[in-house]
Amino acid sequence: MKQTVESLYAGKYREIILAVAFFLVFDLAVLILNFYISFQISEDALAINLAGRERMLSQRMTKALLTAQSDSARGVANDEALEELKKTIELFDTTFIGFQQGATVAGGDGKPVRLAAVTSVEGRTILDKVDTLWQPYKVLVTPLASSSIHTPERLDEAVRYAREHNLTLLALMNNLTTHLEQTANVKADTLRKVQTGGILLALLNFGFILFKFLRRLRENDRKVEAAQNETAEILGTVNEGLFLLDPGFRIGSQFSASLPRVLGRPIEAGSDFRALLREMVPAPLYASACDYIGLLFGERVRESLVAALNPLTAVEMTLPGESGAFTRRHLTLHFNRVSIGGKISHLLVTVIDVTTQVELERKLADVKKRARSEIEVMLDLLKVHPASLNYFLDNAERKLLEVNDHLRSVNGDAFDYRRTLTAIFRQIHALKGEAAVLGLEMFEDLAQQFELLLISLRDKGSVSGDDLVGLPLPLDEFLQRIGTARDLMSRLAGYHDALGPVADDKAFIENLSTLARRIALDHGKEVELVTELDLISSLPGKIQNELKDIVVQLLRNAVVHGIEPPVERSERSKPPAGNIFVSLKPAGAGEFEFVLRDDGRGLIPLRIRTALLRSGRYTETQLNEFDDRQILMKIFEAGFSTATEVGRDAGHGVGMDVIKHKIEQLGARLRIATRENLFTQFSIRFAA
């Protein structure tokens, strides 16, 4: 057997082995040569750059000397010129030593680089001439740069030397730069010749292989064609997609005629099944499927034990349709081993379209889901007192109808489109806050989805009438859910009557505490809420409603942005749970003052400046014109948020805008007090 294998390699494959071996050896030699020459060219490029810098430094030294002389003559302090002189002397000298001996010097970007010594005869001659001029020059200027105490005579002597030899020094450094460029060009020409020769020899080698084995490839093609003809009649009558898969994940030469139809794309024998699978399924599922197929080719794995692990069962895939448009269909791929002589050679893959079956199962699941959804909605409604719920539904319906009026009254002006979008955003965000306070997750989620659609429109460069066309759809769904809730309430009326009356304000305060705990839990925080809002019931209805909206938005903002996580609070010697205090008290002269204070990280102007700059709203120059108080007020701009992630409680950039709008409607006055890492307090004074 060993002799047969050796004869096979020595005979049939001898020529290709020699050709490939020659190709590898030659390519390795060319690669090494290319790397060596490229490395030299890289060093030459660095040297050219630094030689050019030496020219510039010689001029900067002369300029610094002349400036120092002028400042000295006028009796002006010349520290700045002498500091410039010191820097240029040090940089010129260290770089010049690098050219002479090789050294690590500062590169063009200030970072250390290795400069190789110039070894050519012409280059060394130029450096010797430069050294002859530089050493006396260095002796004259170094004392001047190292100390601010110097005599005008020494300064004048250095200036005279610079005037006399500066142009000569500049010319020598120009000659060095030119010489280095010529050296680099010679090496680049050599590299091009090597690459050209390598390509030509590689093409000759490829032509030899192509010519030598073309007949063998033709013979193999004829064998493949014969094998296909033998099984064409059988495979042509099968409705499922059938094909063989080898251990290299290559599709066999024979497959059923229905396979391209089932997969929605042409299939080629020998093509990589993984490439086909990657186009049809998501990346995580693709990785799992490849691992599963690999298991089936394992000799020690029992096929019956891993059959249940098949990840390609009723998988939704994107497939081209008959008209060219892509469709979503569900396919199941079964895998069965094919063994020859007790060894696994292939897998027989059966592809079945189970779209109809899956659709029926989904319809049944949707019916069950709707039934469960109605039960969940009913349970949510049971948690809310009828008076509060009726008020919420009436208020929500009113706000949604106002949104509808906004959409109808838009006049086609680009500015009006964006203004309408902002007004809708405020209404929906306030509605989401009301739903959150009552614990009505269904309506909170609807508002959140509506906000995500509004955000996508707000973040566009410009808003047109076509962009607003899709808004009535979620609006209509919202109104339908309100109608469903009213219907369920009528069914539950008898049950709610048994609950007895509950003070609406007391329920509001309890809901605030529930909301604060829920938001804190979502963000990995702890919070304690203390309220003194007994006077809220004494306010007129409209003012009371506006103030409740403000309370919700400020509370949400305090938990998300103000209160720190327990670990961060512990590092600042604070208790793990953040404290939020909310109160409403008389302020005299028929006025009330509302206060919300948290003991969190405070409003940090630098953080707000960074977020404003990152958002692209302002340039750095514009931000520098604002004082810290003006920066703090930027948190009320529509669309701006310091949150790094967008969630249902933060990141939309509309909560503080809603507060500003509500304050304006109340005719109230706002005052903000804050200290970094200590507290933030919002005080709102208004007339009842």
Rosetta blueprint (number, residue, H / E / L):
1 M L
2 K H
3 Q H
4 T H
5 V H
6 E H
7 S H
8 L H
9 Y H
10 A H
11 G L
12 K L
13 Y L
14 R H
15 E H
16 I H
17 I H
18 L H
19 A H
20 V H
21 A H
22 F H
23 F H
24 L H
25 V H
26 F H
27 D H
28 L H
29 A H
30 V H
31 L H
32 I H
33 L H
34 N H
35 F H
36 Y H
37 I H
38 S H
39 F H
40 Q H
41 I H
42 S H
43 E H
44 D H
45 A H
46 L H
47 A H
48 I H
49 N H
50 L H
51 A H
52 G H
53 R H
54 E H
55 R H
56 M H
57 L H
58 S H
59 Q H
60 R H
61 M H
62 T H
63 K H
64 A H
65 L H
66 L H
67 T H
68 A H
69 Q H
70 S H
71 D H
72 S H
73 A H
74 R L
75 G L
76 V L
77 A L
78 N L
79 D H
80 E H
81 A H
82 L H
83 E H
84 E H
85 L H
86 K H
87 K H
88 T H
89 I H
90 E H
91 L H
92 F H
93 D H
94 T H
95 T H
96 F H
97 I H
98 G H
99 F H
100 Q H
101 Q H
102 G L
103 A E
104 T E
105 V E
106 A E
107 G L
108 G L
109 D L
110 G L
111 K L
112 P E
113 V E
114 R E
115 L E
116 A L
117 A L
118 V L
119 T L
120 S L
121 V H
122 E H
123 G H
124 R H
125 T H
126 I H
127 L H
128 D H
129 K H
130 V H
131 D H
132 T H
133 L H
134 W H
135 Q H
136 P H
137 Y H
138 K H
139 V H
140 L H
141 V H
142 T H
143 P H
144 L H
145 A H
146 S H
147 S L
148 S L
149 I L
150 H L
151 T L
152 P H
153 E H
154 R H
155 L H
156 D H
157 E H
158 A H
159 V H
160 R H
161 Y H
162 A H
163 R H
164 E H
165 H H
166 N H
167 L H
168 T H
169 L H
170 L H
171 A H
172 L H
173 M H
174 N H
175 N H
176 L H
177 T H
178 T H
179 H H
180 L H
181 E H
182 Q H
183 T H
184 A H
185 N H
186 V H
187 K H
188 A H
189 D H
190 T H
191 L H
192 R H
193 K H
194 V H
195 Q H
196 T H
197 G H
198 G H
199 I H
200 L H
201 L H
202 A H
203 L H
204 L H
205 N H
206 F H
207 G H
208 F H
209 I H
210 L H
211 F H
212 K H
213 F H
214 L H
215 R H
216 R H
217 L H
218 R H
219 E H
220 N H
221 D H
222 R H
223 K H
224 V H
225 E H
226 A H
227 A H
228 Q H
229 N H
230 E H
231 T H
232 A H
233 E H
234 I H
235 L H
236 G L
237 T L
238 V L
239 N L
240 E L
241 G E
242 L E
243 F E
244 L E
245 L E
246 D L
247 P L
248 G L
249 F L
250 R E
251 I E
252 G E
253 S E
254 Q E
255 F E
256 S L
257 A L
258 S L
259 L H
260 P H
261 R H
262 V H
263 L H
264 G L
265 R L
266 P L
267 I L
268 E L
269 A L
270 G L
271 S L
272 D E
273 F H
274 R H
275 A H
276 L H
277 L H
278 R H
279 E H
280 M H
281 V L
282 P L
283 A H
284 P H
285 L H
286 Y H
287 A H
288 S H
289 A H
290 C H
291 D H
292 Y H
293 I H
294 G H
295 L H
296 L H
297 F L
298 G L
299 E L
300 R L
301 V L
302 R L
303 E H
304 S H
305 L H
306 V H
307 A H
308 A H
309 L H
310 N L
311 P L
312 L L
313 T L
314 A L
315 V E
316 E E
317 M E
318 T E
319 L E
320 P E
321 G L
322 E L
323 S L
324 G L
325 A L
326 F E
327 T E
328 R E
329 R E
330 H E
331 L E
332 T E
333 L E
334 H E
335 F E
336 N E
337 R E
338 V E
339 S E
340 I E
341 G L
342 G L
343 K E
344 I E
345 S E
346 H E
347 L E
348 L E
349 V E
350 T E
351 V E
352 I E
353 D E
354 V L
355 T H
356 T H
357 Q H
358 V H
359 E H
360 L H
361 E H
362 R H
363 K H
364 L H
365 A H
366 D H
367 V H
368 K H
369 K H
370 R H
371 A H
372 R H
373 S H
374 E H
375 I H
376 E H
377 V H
378 M H
379 L H
380 D H
381 L H
382 L H
383 K L
384 V L
385 H L
386 P H
387 A H
388 S H
389 L H
390 N H
391 Y H
392 F H
393 L H
394 D H
395 N H
396 A H
397 E H
398 R H
399 K H
400 L H
401 L H
402 E H
403 V H
404 N H
405 D H
406 H H
407 L H
408 R H
409 S H
410 V L
411 N L
412 G L
413 D L
414 A H
415 F H
416 D H
417 Y H
418 R H
419 R H
420 T H
421 L H
422 T H
423 A H
424 I H
425 F H
426 R H
427 Q H
428 I H
429 H H
430 A H
431 L H
432 K H
433 G H
434 E H
435 A H
436 A H
437 V H
438 L H
439 G L
440 L L
441 E H
442 M H
443 F H
444 E H
445 D H
446 L H
447 A H
448 Q H
449 Q H
450 F H
451 E H
452 L H
453 L H
454 L H
455 I H
456 S H
457 L H
458 R H
459 D L
460 K L
461 G L
462 S L
463 V L
464 S L
465 G H
466 D H
467 D H
468 L H
469 V L
470 G L
471 L L
472 P H
473 L H
474 P H
475 L H
476 D H
477 E H
478 F H
479 L H
480 Q H
481 R H
482 I H
483 G H
484 T H
485 A H
486 R H
487 D H
488 L H
489 M H
490 S H
491 R H
492 L L
493 A H
494 G H
495 Y H
496 H H
497 D H
498 A L
499 L L
500 G L
501 P L
502 V L
503 A L
504 D H
505 D H
506 K H
507 A H
508 F H
509 I H
510 E H
511 N H
512 L H
513 S H
514 T H
515 L H
516 A H
517 R H
518 R H
519 I H
520 A H
521 L H
522 D H
523 H L
524 G L
525 K L
526 E L
527 V E
528 E E
529 L E
530 V E
531 T E
532 E E
533 L L
534 D H
535 L H
536 I H
537 S H
538 S H
539 L L
540 P L
541 G H
542 K H
543 I H
544 Q H
545 N H
546 E H
547 L H
548 K H
549 D H
550 I H
551 V H
552 V H
553 Q H
554 L H
555 L H
556 R H
557 N H
558 A H
559 V H
560 V H
561 H H
562 G H
563 I L
564 E L
565 P L
566 P H
567 V H
568 E H
569 R H
570 S H
571 E H
572 R L
573 S L
574 K L
575 P L
576 P L
577 A L
578 G E
579 N E
580 I E
581 F E
582 V E
583 S E
584 L E
585 K E
586 P E
587 A E
588 G E
589 A L
590 G L
591 E E
592 F E
593 E E
594 F E
595 V E
596 L E
597 R E
598 D E
599 D L
600 G L
601 R L
602 G L
603 L L
604 I L
605 P H
606 L H
607 R H
608 I H
609 R H
610 T H
611 A H
612 L H
613 L H
614 R H
615 S H
616 G L
617 R L
618 Y L
619 T L
620 E H
621 T H
622 Q H
623 L H
624 N H
625 E L
626 F L
627 D L
628 D H
629 R H
630 Q H
631 I H
632 L H
633 M H
634 K H
635 I H
636 F H
637 E L
638 A L
639 G L
640 F L
641 S L
642 T L
643 A L
644 T L
645 E L
646 V L
647 G L
648 R L
649 D L
650 A L
651 G L
652 H L
653 G L
654 V L
655 G H
656 M H
657 D H
658 V H
659 I H
660 K H
661 H H
662 K H
663 I H
664 E H
665 Q H
666 L H
667 G L
668 A L
669 R E
670 L E
671 R E
672 I E
673 A E
674 T E
675 R E
676 E L
677 N L
678 L L
679 F E
680 T E
681 Q E
682 F E
683 S E
684 I E
685 R E
686 F E
687 A E
688 A L
